[in-house]
Amino acid sequence: MRFRFRGRGRGGGLATGASFAVALFPGALAAVPQRPVPPSPREIVVAPGGAIPSIARALALARDGDRIIVRAGIYREPELVVTRRVTLQGEGGPVLDGGGTHQVLAVRADSVAIAGFVIRNVAPTTVAEPAGIQVDGVRGCRIERNVLRETFFGIYLSRAADCTIRGNRIEGRGGPSEALAGNAIHSWSSRGLVIEDNVLEGHRDGIYLEFTDSSLIRRNESHRMLRYGLHFMFSHGNRYEENRFEDNRAGVAVMYSSHVAILRNRFARSWGAGAYGLLLKDISDAELAGNTFAGNSTGLWAEGISQVRVVGNEFLGNGWAIQVMANATQTEFLGNRFEGNSFDVATNSVSAASRFAGNYWDRYTGYDLDRDGRGDVPFAPVRLFALVVQRHEPALILQRSFFVALLDLAERVAPVLTPRALVDSVPLMRWSAP
């Protein structure tokens, strides 16, 4: 016998039939598995003398999505390992003290947020790399608005992806030994990082990137480092924008990387033997635009680079504005400003392959008869005296002498030793920022 269910309820005949079927077979829906409802995020409060006085205890109680509020106080605890997707929020600047024996925080879960803490006292060592905050093998972390003082490494990222490091202040000991100083922000084998608005001081390197790709480094201040304000190697597809690297012992070093954009940064006052505003070595497919190089021993050192455009930068008051080696190929210097430098350009060969065009040179004494803003006679930026100094540094004592003025005049009249390849054929009469 066949049954046909008919009728019209608010849902029509089918709905009425389904309701009838449920009435006849009440166990029908019980067989359908029900998805468990996740527990609601909680707020766990940590405070000295409170119900939960320990951050370690709060982390043990926490579930994914919870928010741990840490009230003001000094917390001296063993290394804190975060294994849940939680937010750690400091209120009133709570201090996490490593006691000089261990690193403070280790992040081992995705999407962890840490903000509002003072983290201090991680002792230097030559056998390990402890940090104020260590991030390993996670995605989506956020470390914001913390102060780290006297930590060996400040923030150490390893195999991290899509993390944000923003608005932190990281102050190192600034000791005399590079071996006993870690880096303020250190990244290894990571990608998709945003490192911005941090103030860094007194470490070995301010920002160190190795095998770190597709990242944005923006608006950071890196001062008084024992070595480099910024140092990266084997890191491709990154952008460095509007940072300030000042008073660092060796300046900034960029090595073995491609598809790099270095835009609107300031490289200043890196002075001494082996110091550079910016050192480029074995870099390809890169752009340097709108940067300022001021008061460095060497503003820009370029070695083994290819397909690099240096456009609209200012070189002001450096010893050597640019030292470009003969193995810099397919490299262009366009629309830059050279003013107040002891030497504008130096090279190690008469066959240098770089191209200069449309730059402003304060030493240019040519004329502009057609009033198009460009000089009618070429300018050779490599001085004969610069070649003399490269071979005999003590000759610098003659820099302002009448003899050197005569040497410059003789080379302009009858150039024989300076490289003819390095000539700006259309020098600017005036410069304005592009």
Secondary structure by P-SEA (a helix, b strand, c coil): cbbbbbbbccccaaaaaaaaaaaacccccccbbbbbbcccbbbbbbccccccccaaaaaaaccccbbbbbccccccccbbbbccbbbbbbccccccccccccccbbbcccbbbbcbbbbcbbbbbcccccccbbbcccccccccbbbbccccccbbbcccccccccbbbbbcccccccccbbbcbbbcccccccccbbbbccccccbbbcccccccccbbbbcccccccbbbccccbbbbcccccccccccbbbcccccccccbbbbccccccccccbbbccccbbbbcccccccccccbbbccccccccccccccccccccccccccccccccbbbbcccccccccccccccccccbbbbccccccccccccccccccccccaaaaaaaaccccccccccaaaaaaaaaaaaccccccccccccbbbcccccc
